[in-house]
Amino acid sequence: MTMTAAAALALAGCSQVVETGVADHLEQAGVPAGMAQCMAQIWTERLSAQQLVRLGQTAAEMAEARQQGEPLVQILNRAQALDDPQIVEVVTQSAAACVTLI
């Protein structure tokens, strides 16, 4: 196996771990599993690691919002509060694209 192929495999593994973590956070916030997995795939493809970290920092707040019964609306509101147009765009578009998986 070439060094490039090994690096590609390692990167693919890291990407899957990140995607799974994002999906887990979304589920903890109250997003149904299928929708969470769909959204996580889009987020990890279109957002930078730094943007994903910023979203991840709000995970506890999202989980708390779920207990108050506002999961998806609360996630969208929290994304807007991060004041990053790309995050808002990706979160909104992924919610719309994945809503049929509820």
C-alpha positions in Angstrom: 0.0 0.0 0.0 1.4 3.4 -0.9 1.8 6.2 1.6 -1.0 8.2 -0.2 -3.4 5.3 0.0 -2.6 4.8 3.7 -3.2 8.5 4.3 -6.5 8.4 2.5 -7.7 5.5 4.5 -6.7 7.2 7.8 -8.4 10.4 6.8 -11.6 8.5 5.8 -11.6 6.8 9.3 -11.2 10.2 11.0 -14.0 11.6 8.9 -16.3 8.8 9.9 -15.5 9.3 13.6 -16.3 13.0 13.4 -19.5 12.3 11.5 -20.6 9.8 14.1 -19.9 12.2 16.9 -21.9 15.0 15.2 -24.8 12.6 14.7 -24.7 11.6 18.4 -24.8 15.2 19.5 -27.8 15.9 17.2 -29.6 12.8 18.6 -28.9 14.0 22.2 -30.4 17.3 21.2 -33.6 15.5 20.2 -33.1 15.1 16.4 -34.4 11.7 15.2 -31.6 9.2 14.4 -32.1 9.1 10.6 -32.3 12.8 10.3 -29.3 13.3 12.6 -27.1 10.9 10.5 -28.2 12.7 7.3 -27.4 16.2 8.8 -24.1 15.0 10.2 -23.0 13.8 6.8 -23.7 17.1 5.2 -22.1 19.1 8.1 -18.9 17.1 7.9 -18.7 17.5 4.2 -19.4 21.3 4.1 -18.1 22.7 7.3 -14.5 23.1 8.5 -13.2 21.4 11.6 -13.3 24.8 13.4 -16.9 25.3 12.5 -17.8 21.8 13.7 -16.1 22.6 17.0 -18.1 25.8 17.4 -21.3 23.9 16.8 -20.1 21.2 19.2 -19.6 23.7 21.9 -23.4 24.4 21.9 -24.2 20.7 22.2 -24.9 20.9 26.0 -27.2 23.9 25.4 -29.0 22.0 22.6 -29.5 19.0 24.9 -31.0 21.3 27.5 -33.3 22.8 24.9 -34.5 19.3 24.0 -35.6 18.9 27.6 -37.7 22.0 27.0 -39.2 20.4 23.9 -37.7 22.6 21.1 -35.0 20.5 19.3 -34.8 21.5 15.7 -35.9 25.1 16.1 -33.4 25.5 18.9 -30.6 24.0 16.8 -31.4 26.5 14.0 -31.5 29.4 16.5 -28.2 28.4 18.1 -26.6 28.1 14.7 -27.7 31.7 13.8 -26.3 32.9 17.1 -22.8 31.7 16.1 -22.8 34.6 13.5 -21.2 32.5 10.8 -23.2 32.6 7.5 -21.8 29.3 6.3 -22.9 27.5 9.4 -26.4 29.0 9.2 -26.6 28.0 5.5 -25.4 24.4 6.0 -27.5 23.8 9.2 -30.6 25.2 7.5 -30.1 23.4 4.2 -29.3 20.1 6.0 -32.4 20.3 8.1 -34.6 20.9 5.0 -32.9 18.2 3.0 -33.1 15.6 5.8 -36.5 16.3 7.3 -38.1 13.5 5.3 -36.0 11.0 7.4 -37.9 11.7 10.6 
